[in-house]
Amino acid sequence: MATPRPHFAFADKIIVITGAASGIGRETVNQLLDSGATVVASDKDSKGLEFLHADFLKKHGTSSLAALETHVIDVADVASLRAFVDNAAKQHGRIDYMFSNAGITGRTGEVRDLNVEDWEHIVNINLMAVIHGASFAYAHMRKQGHGHLVNMASAAGLIGIPSAIPYSTTKAAVVAFSRDLRSEAATFGVNVTVLCPGFIESRIFDNALLGTMDIQKSKDAIPVKFVPVKLAVRKMLKGVAARSWIVAFPGYVRVLWFLRRLAPGLYDRLLGPAAIRDGRKSRFDT
């Protein structure tokens, strides 16, 4: 695959991003750096950030060292997240983009398989960390009179996944938060984009807590092709640069989203039972 073209909308911008050590986050950082941005990146995975930094130095050399900062934080720690965002604004004088990218798949399976801790864990990372990170950056952007909040959701937030209800619930909430914040933020010159990709070749699925489900059987049950991460990030950044409020792809995501809105009863009858059936086939206890 050809190297993605730089997105010149990001040249010379100050960009803060969470969940930067692997997968979509790491590729987003790389493409933003290629576009000439200054990136302030965070993750709880210190080793992953070390690899990210080493790759950057190998590619760009020490002369561009100031273009990438890495910080080890846990986005579920509200105080650490606030300090990370506030320090970026103080150090660079502004925040042009805030990418709230950190997220987890959490524990999949039916609700009968889940406990309170499962719900709290995924809600704290997938939803509350997005709300907190965006809110902290938004405070600076309002004062600036400009900025762009980019929140990572998922196609699951638009069409649902009955076998991964905590995940789809948190992602749907991120979509709602982003949609309504966009209206408010526009009065302060701030844009909001929510990203809703389908299945991407990244580590998030491999890191899922599948509980009663077998990971390989679960992946085999997915009837669509995974999008290469480089292409996925290029599509997402293109949407952000165009100031789209929502970036949903590939095509099947938009089709299913339309079907769910047009005929929700039909969607539930056709796809809901199939998702539950495939999930049950993947259970270790069958």
DODREN-251615 format. One line per field, with one value per residue: residue in three letters; y, x, z of N, C-alpha, C in turn. Coordinates in nm, 2 decimals. Layout:
BEGIN
r: [Ala ...];
n.y: [Y ...];
n.x: [X ...];
n.z: [Z ...];
ca.y: [Y ...];
ca.x: [X ...];
ca.z: [Z ...];
c.y: [Y ...];
c.x: [X ...];
c.z: [Z ...];
% end
This chain:
BEGIN
r: [Met Ala Thr Pro Arg Pro His Phe Ala Phe Ala Asp Lys Ile Ile Val Ile Thr Gly Ala Ala Ser Gly Ile Gly Arg Glu Thr Val Asn Gln Leu Leu Asp Ser Gly Ala Thr Val Val Ala Ser Asp Lys Asp Ser Lys Gly Leu Glu Phe Leu His Ala Asp Phe Leu Lys Lys His Gly Thr Ser Ser Leu Ala Ala Leu Glu Thr His Val Ile Asp Val Ala Asp Val Ala Ser Leu Arg Ala Phe Val Asp Asn Ala Ala Lys Gln His Gly Arg Ile Asp Tyr Met Phe Ser Asn Ala Gly Ile Thr Gly Arg Thr Gly Glu Val Arg Asp Leu Asn Val Glu Asp Trp Glu His Ile Val Asn Ile Asn Leu Met Ala Val Ile His Gly Ala Ser Phe Ala Tyr Ala His Met Arg Lys Gln Gly His Gly His Leu Val Asn Met Ala Ser Ala Ala Gly Leu Ile Gly Ile Pro Ser Ala Ile Pro Tyr Ser Thr Thr Lys Ala Ala Val Val Ala Phe Ser Arg Asp Leu Arg Ser Glu Ala Ala Thr Phe Gly Val Asn Val Thr Val Leu Cys Pro Gly Phe Ile Glu Ser Arg Ile Phe Asp Asn Ala Leu Leu Gly Thr Met Asp Ile Gln Lys Ser Lys Asp Ala Ile Pro Val Lys Phe Val Pro Val Lys Leu Ala Val Arg Lys Met Leu Lys Gly Val Ala Ala Arg Ser Trp Ile Val Ala Phe Pro Gly Tyr Val Arg Val Leu Trp Phe Leu Arg Arg Leu Ala Pro Gly Leu Tyr Asp Arg Leu Leu Gly Pro Ala Ala Ile Arg Asp Gly Arg Lys Ser Arg Phe Asp Thr];
n.y: [-0.12 0.22 0.50 0.70 1.02 1.33 1.53 1.84 2.02 1.99 2.08 2.25 2.26 2.22 1.93 1.72 1.39 1.09 0.74 0.66 0.47 0.24 0.06 0.22 0.47 0.50 0.50 0.72 0.93 0.90 0.97 1.23 1.36 1.33 1.51 1.75 1.84 1.92 1.70 1.60 1.33 1.05 0.76 0.47 0.27 0.24 0.12 0.09 0.36 0.42 0.28 0.41 0.66 0.59 0.50 0.74 0.90 0.75 0.78 1.06 1.19 1.36 1.64 1.70 1.66 1.80 1.79 1.58 1.47 1.25 1.11 0.92 0.82 0.73 0.73 0.69 0.80 1.09 1.32 1.30 1.30 1.56 1.72 1.65 1.75 2.02 2.10 2.06 2.27 2.49 2.46 2.49 2.70 2.68 2.46 2.30 2.07 1.81 1.48 1.24 0.94 0.70 0.38 0.08 -0.26 -0.41 -0.63 -0.88 -1.05 -1.18 -0.98 -1.13 -1.24 -1.05 -0.83 -0.57 -0.45 -0.50 -0.33 -0.07 -0.05 -0.03 0.19 0.40 0.43 0.42 0.61 0.81 0.90 1.01 1.21 1.37 1.43 1.57 1.78 1.91 2.00 2.16 2.37 2.52 2.57 2.73 2.97 3.04 3.07 2.90 2.57 2.21 1.92 1.58 1.28 0.94 0.70 0.44 0.21 0.05 0.22 0.33 0.12 -0.09 -0.38 -0.67 -0.87 -0.75 -0.55 -0.36 -0.23 -0.12 0.04 0.24 0.35 0.45 0.64 0.82 0.91 1.05 1.24 1.38 1.47 1.65 1.83 1.95 2.14 2.32 2.40 2.52 2.78 2.90 2.89 2.64 2.31 1.98 1.64 1.31 0.98 0.69 0.42 0.09 -0.25 -0.26 -0.32 -0.36 -0.36 -0.36 -0.56 -0.79 -0.74 -0.76 -0.85 -1.14 -1.31 -1.55 -1.61 -1.73 -1.61 -1.65 -1.78 -1.58 -1.38 -1.51 -1.52 -1.27 -1.12 -0.94 -0.77 -0.67 -0.34 -0.21 -0.05 0.18 0.29 0.33 0.53 0.73 0.79 0.87 1.10 1.26 1.31 1.46 1.68 1.79 1.88 1.73 1.62 1.36 1.07 0.79 0.47 0.15 0.12 -0.07 0.01 0.26 0.17 -0.01 0.16 0.34 0.16 0.09 0.32 0.38 0.15 0.03 -0.19 -0.40 -0.42 -0.51 -0.76 -0.90 -0.88 -0.87 -1.12 -1.28 -1.19 -1.25 -1.53 -1.60 -1.51 -1.69 -1.92 -1.89 -1.92 -2.06 -2.25 -2.40];
n.x: [0.08 0.05 0.22 0.04 -0.09 0.01 -0.19 -0.25 -0.40 -0.33 -0.08 0.17 0.01 -0.10 -0.14 -0.32 -0.33 -0.48 -0.43 -0.21 -0.02 -0.04 -0.20 -0.48 -0.43 -0.15 -0.09 -0.23 -0.09 0.15 0.08 -0.01 0.23 0.37 0.23 0.32 0.25 0.27 0.28 0.13 0.14 -0.02 -0.04 -0.11 0.06 0.38 0.60 0.51 0.49 0.76 0.85 0.71 0.83 1.10 1.07 0.99 1.22 1.40 1.29 1.26 1.47 1.69 1.66 1.40 1.29 1.14 0.88 0.73 0.59 0.58 0.37 0.32 0.02 -0.29 -0.60 -0.82 -0.77 -0.87 -0.75 -0.49 -0.54 -0.65 -0.43 -0.25 -0.37 -0.40 -0.13 -0.02 -0.15 -0.05 0.22 0.25 0.09 -0.16 -0.42 -0.49 -0.61 -0.79 -0.76 -0.95 -0.88 -0.82 -0.93 -1.11 -1.21 -1.33 -1.52 -1.68 -1.98 -2.30 -2.53 -2.60 -2.36 -2.20 -2.06 -2.08 -1.82 -1.72 -1.88 -1.83 -1.55 -1.53 -1.70 -1.57 -1.33 -1.40 -1.61 -1.63 -1.36 -1.34 -1.53 -1.42 -1.16 -1.22 -1.37 -1.18 -1.00 -1.17 -1.23 -1.00 -1.00 -1.23 -1.15 -0.95 -1.10 -1.11 -1.06 -1.06 -1.24 -1.19 -1.35 -1.33 -1.54 -1.73 -1.85 -2.02 -2.15 -2.34 -2.49 -2.50 -2.41 -2.52 -2.39 -2.19 -2.26 -2.18 -1.97 -2.09 -2.28 -2.13 -2.00 -2.22 -2.30 -2.08 -2.12 -2.36 -2.29 -2.09 -2.24 -2.43 -2.26 -2.14 -2.32 -2.33 -2.06 -2.00 -2.07 -1.86 -1.66 -1.55 -1.50 -1.64 -1.59 -1.69 -1.57 -1.65 -1.56 -1.57 -1.48 -1.14 -0.80 -0.64 -0.51 -0.71 -0.92 -0.78 -0.70 -0.93 -1.15 -1.28 -1.43 -1.67 -1.64 -1.47 -1.18 -1.08 -1.30 -1.49 -1.38 -1.38 -1.64 -1.71 -1.84 -1.73 -1.46 -1.16 -1.04 -0.74 -0.51 -0.37 -0.51 -0.75 -0.70 -0.62 -0.87 -1.02 -0.87 -0.90 -1.18 -1.18 -1.03 -1.20 -1.39 -1.61 -1.90 -1.95 -1.77 -1.81 -1.74 -1.64 -1.84 -2.05 -2.11 -2.24 -2.47 -2.59 -2.64 -2.82 -3.03 -3.10 -3.19 -3.40 -3.57 -3.60 -3.72 -3.72 -3.45 -3.36 -3.50 -3.37 -3.09 -3.02 -3.09 -2.92 -2.66 -2.66 -2.69 -2.45 -2.27 -2.33 -2.25 -1.98 -1.92 -1.74 -1.87 -2.03];
n.z: [0.00 -0.08 0.07 0.29 0.19 0.32 0.54 0.50 0.64 0.90 0.94 1.13 1.35 1.69 1.85 2.06 2.19 2.31 2.40 2.23 2.18 2.03 1.75 1.61 1.73 1.73 1.46 1.38 1.51 1.37 1.11 1.15 1.23 1.00 0.85 0.94 1.19 1.55 1.80 2.10 2.29 2.46 2.67 2.86 2.83 2.86 2.73 2.47 2.40 2.41 2.19 1.99 2.00 1.94 1.68 1.56 1.59 1.43 1.18 1.14 1.26 1.50 1.47 1.45 1.69 1.88 1.78 1.87 2.17 2.45 2.70 2.99 3.10 3.27 3.13 3.28 3.52 3.64 3.74 3.64 3.37 3.33 3.41 3.21 2.97 3.04 3.08 2.83 2.69 2.83 2.78 2.50 2.44 2.32 2.21 1.92 1.82 1.98 2.02 2.14 2.18 2.32 2.42 2.50 2.43 2.63 2.84 2.66 2.55 2.67 2.86 3.09 3.15 3.27 3.52 3.78 3.79 3.54 3.38 3.50 3.44 3.16 3.10 3.24 3.08 2.80 2.78 3.00 3.01 2.75 2.77 2.98 2.88 2.64 2.75 2.91 2.72 2.57 2.74 2.71 2.44 2.41 2.53 2.35 2.12 1.91 1.77 1.77 1.85 1.86 1.88 1.95 1.86 1.74 1.48 1.61 1.79 1.64 1.51 1.69 1.88 1.97 2.11 2.25 2.44 2.65 2.52 2.28 2.40 2.54 2.32 2.17 2.34 2.33 2.07 2.09 2.28 2.14 1.92 2.03 2.17 1.96 1.86 2.07 2.09 1.85 1.88 2.00 1.82 1.79 1.66 1.64 1.59 1.55 1.54 1.37 1.29 1.11 1.14 1.22 1.14 1.42 1.75 1.94 1.94 1.99 2.25 2.39 2.66 2.66 2.82 2.84 2.58 2.29 2.14 1.87 1.74 1.77 1.61 1.36 1.31 1.22 0.94 0.76 0.59 0.75 0.78 0.67 0.89 0.82 0.60 0.72 0.91 0.74 0.61 0.83 0.92 0.69 0.70 0.94 0.87 0.69 0.85 0.91 1.09 1.16 1.10 0.93 0.82 0.67 0.37 0.45 0.70 0.68 0.54 0.72 0.93 0.82 0.77 1.03 1.13 0.95 0.95 1.22 1.36 1.17 1.13 1.39 1.39 1.19 1.22 1.49 1.63 1.49 1.56 1.84 1.82 1.68 1.88 2.09 1.97 1.99 2.25 2.53 2.67 2.51];
ca.y: [0.00 0.35 0.58 0.80 1.15 1.42 1.61 1.97 2.09 1.97 2.14 2.35 2.26 2.16 1.82 1.63 1.26 0.98 0.61 0.68 0.37 0.12 0.06 0.35 0.59 0.51 0.54 0.86 1.01 0.90 1.05 1.37 1.40 1.34 1.63 1.87 1.88 1.90 1.60 1.57 1.20 0.99 0.62 0.40 0.17 0.31 0.05 0.13 0.50 0.42 0.23 0.52 0.77 0.54 0.50 0.87 0.94 0.68 0.84 1.21 1.24 1.45 1.78 1.72 1.60 1.88 1.77 1.47 1.46 1.14 1.11 0.80 0.85 0.65 0.83 0.67 0.89 1.22 1.43 1.29 1.35 1.70 1.78 1.62 1.84 2.16 2.12 2.08 2.40 2.58 2.45 2.53 2.82 2.65 2.33 2.31 1.95 1.71 1.35 1.14 0.81 0.58 0.30 -0.07 -0.34 -0.45 -0.77 -0.91 -1.15 -1.13 -0.91 -1.23 -1.28 -0.93 -0.78 -0.43 -0.41 -0.50 -0.21 0.04 -0.04 0.02 0.32 0.49 0.45 0.46 0.72 0.92 0.96 1.10 1.33 1.45 1.48 1.67 1.89 1.98 2.07 2.25 2.49 2.60 2.61 2.84 3.09 3.06 3.10 2.81 2.44 2.09 1.81 1.46 1.18 0.81 0.61 0.31 0.18 -0.01 0.32 0.36 0.01 -0.18 -0.52 -0.74 -0.96 -0.66 -0.44 -0.25 -0.16 -0.05 0.14 0.35 0.42 0.52 0.76 0.91 0.97 1.15 1.35 1.46 1.54 1.76 1.92 2.02 2.25 2.42 2.44 2.60 2.92 2.94 2.86 2.50 2.20 1.85 1.53 1.18 0.88 0.57 0.31 -0.05 -0.33 -0.21 -0.41 -0.30 -0.45 -0.35 -0.68 -0.89 -0.71 -0.77 -0.95 -1.21 -1.38 -1.68 -1.62 -1.77 -1.50 -1.69 -1.81 -1.45 -1.31 -1.59 -1.50 -1.14 -1.15 -0.84 -0.76 -0.57 -0.23 -0.18 0.07 0.30 0.34 0.37 0.66 0.83 0.82 0.95 1.24 1.33 1.36 1.56 1.80 1.85 1.93 1.65 1.60 1.22 0.99 0.65 0.39 0.15 0.13 -0.14 0.08 0.35 0.10 -0.06 0.27 0.38 0.06 0.09 0.44 0.37 0.04 -0.04 -0.32 -0.49 -0.44 -0.60 -0.89 -0.96 -0.88 -0.89 -1.26 -1.34 -1.15 -1.33 -1.67 -1.61 -1.50 -1.81 -2.03 -1.86 -1.94 -2.17 -2.35 -2.47];
ca.x: [0.00 0.12 0.23 -0.07 -0.05 0.00 -0.31 -0.19 -0.48 -0.27 0.06 0.20 -0.10 -0.07 -0.24 -0.31 -0.40 -0.47 -0.43 -0.13 0.09 -0.06 -0.31 -0.52 -0.37 -0.01 -0.09 -0.28 0.03 0.25 0.03 -0.01 0.36 0.41 0.16 0.39 0.20 0.34 0.19 0.15 0.07 -0.02 -0.09 -0.07 0.16 0.51 0.68 0.45 0.53 0.90 0.87 0.66 0.93 1.21 1.04 0.99 1.36 1.46 1.23 1.27 1.60 1.68 1.63 1.25 1.26 1.03 0.75 0.66 0.61 0.50 0.35 0.25 -0.09 -0.41 -0.71 -0.93 -0.74 -0.92 -0.65 -0.38 -0.58 -0.66 -0.29 -0.19 -0.43 -0.36 0.01 0.00 -0.20 0.04 0.35 0.24 0.01 -0.29 -0.45 -0.57 -0.70 -0.78 -0.81 -0.97 -0.87 -0.80 -1.05 -1.10 -1.33 -1.39 -1.57 -1.79 -2.07 -2.43 -2.54 -2.60 -2.22 -2.13 -2.08 -2.07 -1.69 -1.71 -1.95 -1.76 -1.42 -1.54 -1.76 -1.47 -1.23 -1.46 -1.70 -1.59 -1.23 -1.37 -1.60 -1.33 -1.06 -1.28 -1.41 -1.06 -0.95 -1.28 -1.21 -0.89 -1.05 -1.33 -1.07 -0.88 -1.19 -1.10 -1.01 -1.14 -1.24 -1.21 -1.38 -1.33 -1.65 -1.72 -1.97 -2.10 -2.23 -2.44 -2.57 -2.51 -2.35 -2.59 -2.30 -2.09 -2.35 -2.11 -1.89 -2.18 -2.34 -2.04 -1.97 -2.34 -2.30 -1.99 -2.18 -2.46 -2.21 -2.03 -2.34 -2.49 -2.16 -2.10 -2.41 -2.29 -1.92 -1.99 -2.09 -1.73 -1.56 -1.49 -1.56 -1.65 -1.60 -1.69 -1.52 -1.73 -1.52 -1.61 -1.37 -1.01 -0.68 -0.57 -0.49 -0.82 -0.99 -0.70 -0.69 -1.06 -1.18 -1.39 -1.51 -1.71 -1.63 -1.34 -1.14 -1.07 -1.43 -1.55 -1.32 -1.42 -1.79 -1.73 -1.86 -1.67 -1.31 -1.10 -0.98 -0.60 -0.51 -0.32 -0.62 -0.86 -0.66 -0.63 -1.01 -1.06 -0.81 -0.97 -1.30 -1.16 -0.98 -1.32 -1.48 -1.73 -1.94 -1.93 -1.69 -1.85 -1.70 -1.66 -1.98 -2.15 -2.15 -2.34 -2.59 -2.66 -2.68 -2.94 -3.13 -3.14 -3.28 -3.52 -3.66 -3.53 -3.78 -3.67 -3.30 -3.35 -3.54 -3.28 -2.95 -3.01 -3.08 -2.80 -2.55 -2.67 -2.66 -2.30 -2.20 -2.35 -2.16 -1.84 -1.90 -1.66 -1.95 -2.12];
ca.z: [0.00 -0.09 0.19 0.29 0.17 0.44 0.55 0.52 0.74 1.03 0.94 1.23 1.46 1.82 1.86 2.18 2.16 2.40 2.34 2.12 2.18 1.94 1.67 1.54 1.79 1.69 1.32 1.38 1.55 1.26 0.99 1.19 1.23 0.85 0.80 0.99 1.32 1.67 1.87 2.24 2.29 2.59 2.68 2.98 2.78 2.85 2.63 2.34 2.38 2.38 2.05 1.91 2.00 1.87 1.53 1.51 1.57 1.32 1.06 1.13 1.32 1.62 1.44 1.46 1.82 1.95 1.72 1.94 2.32 2.49 2.84 3.04 3.19 3.26 3.11 3.38 3.63 3.60 3.77 3.55 3.23 3.33 3.41 3.08 2.88 3.08 3.06 2.68 2.65 2.89 2.72 2.36 2.42 2.26 2.16 1.80 1.80 2.09 1.98 2.25 2.11 2.41 2.44 2.51 2.39 2.75 2.84 2.57 2.59 2.70 2.99 3.20 3.18 3.31 3.66 3.80 3.76 3.39 3.33 3.54 3.37 3.02 3.10 3.28 2.98 2.67 2.78 3.09 2.97 2.64 2.81 3.05 2.79 2.55 2.83 2.96 2.60 2.53 2.82 2.65 2.30 2.42 2.55 2.22 2.01 1.80 1.81 1.71 1.93 1.78 1.97 1.90 1.89 1.66 1.41 1.72 1.85 1.54 1.47 1.80 1.88 2.09 2.19 2.31 2.48 2.71 2.42 2.19 2.48 2.56 2.19 2.13 2.43 2.27 1.95 2.14 2.35 2.03 1.83 2.10 2.20 1.84 1.85 2.17 2.07 1.73 1.91 2.05 1.71 1.81 1.59 1.70 1.50 1.61 1.44 1.38 1.19 1.13 1.19 1.17 1.18 1.53 1.87 2.04 1.95 2.06 2.39 2.45 2.77 2.60 2.92 2.81 2.44 2.23 2.05 1.73 1.70 1.76 1.49 1.24 1.29 1.16 0.80 0.67 0.58 0.83 0.70 0.71 0.98 0.75 0.52 0.81 0.97 0.63 0.60 0.95 0.91 0.58 0.75 1.04 0.80 0.62 0.96 0.92 1.23 1.18 1.00 0.94 0.71 0.53 0.32 0.52 0.83 0.65 0.50 0.84 1.01 0.75 0.79 1.17 1.14 0.86 0.99 1.34 1.39 1.07 1.16 1.51 1.36 1.10 1.26 1.64 1.67 1.43 1.65 1.96 1.78 1.66 2.01 2.16 1.91 2.03 2.40 2.57 2.74 2.42];
c.y: [0.12 0.42 0.69 0.94 1.24 1.50 1.75 2.06 2.09 2.03 2.25 2.36 2.18 2.06 1.73 1.51 1.17 0.85 0.60 0.56 0.26 0.15 0.19 0.47 0.61 0.56 0.68 0.96 1.01 0.98 1.20 1.43 1.42 1.46 1.76 1.92 1.86 1.81 1.58 1.44 1.13 0.84 0.57 0.30 0.24 0.25 0.09 0.27 0.51 0.38 0.34 0.62 0.72 0.54 0.64 0.93 0.88 0.74 0.98 1.27 1.33 1.59 1.81 1.67 1.67 1.85 1.66 1.47 1.33 1.14 0.98 0.84 0.74 0.74 0.81 0.75 1.03 1.33 1.42 1.34 1.50 1.77 1.76 1.73 1.99 2.19 2.14 2.22 2.51 2.58 2.51 2.65 2.80 2.50 2.34 2.19 1.87 1.58 1.26 1.00 0.69 0.51 0.15 -0.14 -0.39 -0.60 -0.79 -1.02 -1.09 -1.06 -1.01 -1.27 -1.17 -0.90 -0.63 -0.38 -0.40 -0.37 -0.08 0.06 0.02 0.16 0.43 0.53 0.50 0.58 0.84 0.98 1.05 1.23 1.43 1.51 1.59 1.80 1.98 2.06 2.18 2.38 2.58 2.66 2.73 2.97 3.13 3.12 3.01 2.67 2.33 1.97 1.69 1.34 1.04 0.73 0.48 0.30 0.11 0.09 0.36 0.25 -0.09 -0.31 -0.59 -0.82 -0.88 -0.54 -0.33 -0.17 -0.07 0.06 0.26 0.42 0.50 0.65 0.86 0.98 1.08 1.27 1.44 1.54 1.66 1.87 2.01 2.15 2.36 2.48 2.54 2.75 2.98 2.92 2.73 2.40 2.07 1.75 1.40 1.07 0.75 0.47 0.18 -0.12 -0.29 -0.31 -0.34 -0.40 -0.45 -0.48 -0.79 -0.87 -0.72 -0.88 -1.03 -1.29 -1.52 -1.71 -1.65 -1.66 -1.53 -1.71 -1.68 -1.38 -1.38 -1.56 -1.36 -1.16 -1.04 -0.83 -0.65 -0.46 -0.21 -0.05 0.19 0.37 0.39 0.51 0.76 0.88 0.91 1.09 1.32 1.39 1.47 1.69 1.87 1.90 1.86 1.62 1.45 1.16 0.85 0.57 0.25 0.15 0.05 -0.07 0.18 0.29 0.05 0.05 0.33 0.29 0.07 0.21 0.43 0.27 -0.03 -0.17 -0.43 -0.52 -0.54 -0.74 -0.97 -0.98 -0.91 -1.03 -1.33 -1.31 -1.23 -1.48 -1.69 -1.60 -1.62 -1.92 -2.01 -1.89 -2.07 -2.29 -2.42 -2.59];
c.x: [0.09 0.12 0.12 -0.02 -0.07 -0.13 -0.26 -0.27 -0.42 -0.13 0.07 0.09 -0.04 -0.18 -0.22 -0.39 -0.38 -0.47 -0.34 -0.02 0.08 -0.18 -0.35 -0.45 -0.23 -0.01 -0.14 -0.16 0.13 0.20 0.02 0.13 0.41 0.34 0.22 0.33 0.29 0.24 0.23 0.07 0.08 -0.08 -0.05 0.04 0.30 0.60 0.64 0.49 0.68 0.93 0.82 0.77 1.06 1.19 1.04 1.13 1.43 1.41 1.27 1.40 1.58 1.65 1.48 1.20 1.14 0.89 0.67 0.70 0.53 0.49 0.27 0.14 -0.20 -0.53 -0.82 -0.90 -0.76 -0.82 -0.54 -0.42 -0.59 -0.52 -0.23 -0.24 -0.39 -0.22 0.05 -0.04 -0.10 0.17 0.36 0.16 -0.13 -0.30 -0.54 -0.66 -0.68 -0.84 -0.82 -0.99 -0.87 -0.93 -1.02 -1.23 -1.40 -1.44 -1.69 -1.87 -2.21 -2.43 -2.54 -2.45 -2.14 -2.16 -2.06 -1.93 -1.66 -1.76 -1.87 -1.63 -1.44 -1.60 -1.65 -1.37 -1.30 -1.55 -1.65 -1.46 -1.25 -1.43 -1.50 -1.22 -1.11 -1.32 -1.29 -1.01 -1.05 -1.27 -1.11 -0.93 -1.15 -1.25 -1.00 -0.97 -1.18 -1.05 -1.10 -1.12 -1.28 -1.23 -1.39 -1.45 -1.63 -1.85 -2.07 -2.19 -2.34 -2.54 -2.58 -2.44 -2.42 -2.50 -2.19 -2.16 -2.27 -2.03 -1.98 -2.25 -2.25 -2.01 -2.10 -2.34 -2.20 -2.04 -2.28 -2.39 -2.15 -2.13 -2.39 -2.39 -2.12 -2.19 -2.36 -2.15 -1.91 -2.00 -1.96 -1.62 -1.49 -1.57 -1.55 -1.67 -1.60 -1.66 -1.59 -1.68 -1.57 -1.49 -1.24 -0.90 -0.60 -0.57 -0.61 -0.90 -0.91 -0.68 -0.83 -1.06 -1.30 -1.47 -1.54 -1.69 -1.49 -1.30 -1.14 -1.21 -1.51 -1.51 -1.37 -1.57 -1.81 -1.73 -1.80 -1.52 -1.27 -1.03 -0.84 -0.59 -0.46 -0.43 -0.73 -0.82 -0.66 -0.77 -1.06 -1.00 -0.87 -1.10 -1.28 -1.12 -1.10 -1.42 -1.61 -1.77 -1.93 -1.86 -1.72 -1.81 -1.66 -1.81 -2.08 -2.20 -2.26 -2.48 -2.66 -2.71 -2.81 -3.05 -3.19 -3.22 -3.41 -3.62 -3.60 -3.59 -3.73 -3.52 -3.29 -3.39 -3.44 -3.14 -2.93 -3.00 -2.96 -2.67 -2.55 -2.64 -2.51 -2.22 -2.21 -2.26 -2.02 -1.82 -1.82 -1.75 -2.05 -2.05];
c.z: [0.00 0.04 0.18 0.27 0.29 0.43 0.59 0.61 0.88 1.05 1.05 1.34 1.58 1.85 1.98 2.15 2.27 2.33 2.22 2.10 2.08 1.85 1.60 1.60 1.74 1.54 1.30 1.41 1.43 1.14 1.03 1.19 1.08 0.79 0.85 1.12 1.44 1.76 2.01 2.27 2.43 2.57 2.81 2.95 2.76 2.74 2.49 2.30 2.34 2.24 1.96 1.89 1.92 1.72 1.48 1.49 1.45 1.19 1.03 1.18 1.44 1.60 1.45 1.60 1.89 1.89 1.79 2.09 2.36 2.65 2.88 3.13 3.17 3.24 3.21 3.51 3.59 3.62 3.67 3.41 3.23 3.33 3.27 2.98 2.91 3.06 2.91 2.64 2.71 2.82 2.58 2.34 2.36 2.23 2.04 1.78 1.93 2.04 2.10 2.19 2.20 2.43 2.45 2.46 2.52 2.74 2.75 2.62 2.62 2.84 3.11 3.24 3.25 3.46 3.66 3.76 3.61 3.33 3.37 3.47 3.24 3.01 3.14 3.17 2.85 2.67 2.87 3.05 2.84 2.68 2.89 2.96 2.70 2.63 2.87 2.84 2.56 2.61 2.76 2.51 2.31 2.44 2.42 2.12 1.89 1.85 1.75 1.80 1.85 1.87 1.90 1.95 1.81 1.59 1.51 1.78 1.76 1.52 1.58 1.77 2.00 2.17 2.26 2.36 2.55 2.61 2.33 2.27 2.50 2.43 2.14 2.22 2.38 2.15 2.00 2.20 2.24 1.95 1.90 2.14 2.08 1.83 1.95 2.13 1.95 1.77 1.97 1.94 1.72 1.74 1.67 1.59 1.58 1.50 1.47 1.27 1.22 1.18 1.13 1.22 1.29 1.64 1.96 2.05 2.02 2.21 2.46 2.57 2.73 2.70 2.87 2.66 2.39 2.13 1.90 1.67 1.68 1.63 1.36 1.21 1.23 1.01 0.70 0.68 0.67 0.75 0.75 0.79 0.91 0.67 0.61 0.87 0.86 0.61 0.71 0.95 0.80 0.63 0.86 0.97 0.73 0.72 0.96 1.06 1.27 1.07 1.01 0.81 0.76 0.49 0.40 0.64 0.79 0.61 0.62 0.93 0.95 0.78 0.93 1.19 1.07 0.91 1.11 1.37 1.30 1.10 1.28 1.48 1.28 1.16 1.41 1.67 1.61 1.51 1.77 1.93 1.76 1.79 2.09 2.10 1.95 2.18 2.43 2.62 2.64 2.35];
% end
